[in-house]
Amino acid sequence: MARTPGDGEQLSLPFPDARADRVRRAARRAAAVLGRVLQVAVRWLLRLALPLLAAAGVLQAFPYHATVQGVPFEVQGTLFHRPGLSADTTLGSWEFPDVSGVPFGVHISPEDVDVLELTRLADGDLPGFVERLQADFTAQLPRIATWLVAEFLLGLAIGLAVAAAINMSVRYLRGRPRRERELRYRAVEAGVAVLVTVAVAAYGVLTYNPDWVRDSRLTGTLAAAQLFPDQLSAYYSQQSKALDVLGSVVGIQAALQAQIEDDQTPDTALRIMYVSDMHLAANWPLVGQYAANYDVDLILNTGDESAFGTREELTPAYLDSIAAVTATTPMLWIAGNHDSPATAEILATVPGVTVLGTKTATADGYSVTAGVVEAYGLTIAGLSDPRVYGAPGAYGADDKAVTDPLERESVQLAVGRPDPDDEPDGDADETTSTPADGGADGGTDGGDGDATEPPDPVDVFAVHEPVQAEAVREELPGLVRQTVSGHVHAQNDTADIQSDDGIDLVEGSTGAGGLDNIVRGVERPPVEFSIGSVAEDCQFTRVIRFSIAPKADAAILVEGATSGDTPQAYGDDVTASTVYFRPQDVDPDRTCGTQLGIGDEEPWPGEG
């Protein structure tokens, strides 16, 4: 019998749902699906994260204890922190961070070392003791590796068991019955965990860096000792015999890198020291000491010598401190954004200083040109910053949106090559430099309007700002082997130093910011500089980058110290990172060396 609706009942009409109703239903379905996906994701994340956390905990809790030549060591596996190989001593630490892409590492530290007993074991034969340490430690590597792998697998098993226990407890608390195929579910979870482990191991094998030992970093007195390689023997003989432990640890690290250099790196023909952003700091005596200790042959300074660009800042005492360094180690210099034309003019009068390019005042700002010099077989070019601190408009601005285009334009005007399509009449704009191959006629192919020949390749191109270095590579693609800049008061990361485009060094502030940091009210950066090595075939082989955290009394300690106690001046505040370069494309007939001398500075081809 058909049902008749009551008076208060509304008939269902065949009208479509409103759009709002459809949207609400779709949102509810999407929320339900998303909630389900998140629930599954969180559940599996827990199942995978717990085994990894358990493995990390087991590695942390049960390190391997080894005794090497009477020296007790603790060998600890690490997950998620301290990747690669690292070691700690009471005198500093050293590490090789780039072993593979997997966040797994091995950390070594001596335990309760009796330095007097260690000295007795060395018995005056430091090289022999180092060799015995290496041989003994190498012999124990299979046992150490087995221990670490077993710990890792044990941690995974514990983590899987904990995940299963948590899962079953949650089901019990929620009143759900035990699943019929519980063992099957657990087997699937274990299988997934094993697959993830195998995938991570495979990734580690694929990303393994066979040259991991070529990039190292030292801190503390170990790094300070690297600043004074020729004085180490005197240092040890003058200090307490207990400090021979420092010699042992430095010896191990030095032996590793010496083996690299003997096997893979050609002999060094000359060394270049890279400094920047002195900002009137009284650090030139330090620079001179470091240059002497490392037998530096050339200093390359990427500018910001002064703070405000006035003549009065460059006092006779400050200029004398530069001259004391350049009397034995010549320097190439370019002007930064804190250096005025007057600064460049004064620096050019210092004996041993060669100013690359020009910086001159114009009606609305400043113009810069590039200069080139042949130094010890290398072609080194330099271009100053077009800005001056406190100048009007873009020439004194700090906003990168304003200054970056100005910096790029300065590079294009100084060394850029015009597009032939932009010169319909064949007459180059006299305000735009068109470098050629260095010929007497400017290097054109006859003056008939065709494009100029490219300039000769440049080994090093020095600029002040990193954005200028980028512009140099864009304007001279494939012609610049290495760019050097400063300005940002911080060295660039090791991973960014060498790429397919060449070598790019960004140096920190060798003056630790100077007055510039006081004016800006920012924290004082470390003293930073780098020392690069060049082989006889003109290959750039390696660079050691130093970073020294400032101390209030550091300069006093160094200035009044002798070569025997200088390594103690900075203590734990020194970091030294060594980076070995991949071979570059260099003419096989080239030769570099100090016997070739330094030529006169010349304008960039096409200038003048």
PyMOL commands that set and color helices and strands:
alter all, ss='L'
color gray80, all
select helices_A, chain A and resi 19-61+115-122+126-173+182-206+212-214+220-226+229-238+241-264+284-293+311-313+316-326+341-347+393-396+400-415+420-422+466-475+494-496+514-520+554-559+566-568+571-573+594-596
alter helices_A, ss='H'
color red, helices_A
select strands_A, chain A and resi 64-68+71-79+84-89+92-96+104-110+216-219+268-275+298-301+331-333+353-355+358-361+366-375+378-383+458-462+480-485+498-499+502-506+527-535+540-548+574-580+602-603
alter strands_A, ss='S'
color yellow, strands_A
deselect
rebuild
show_as cartoon
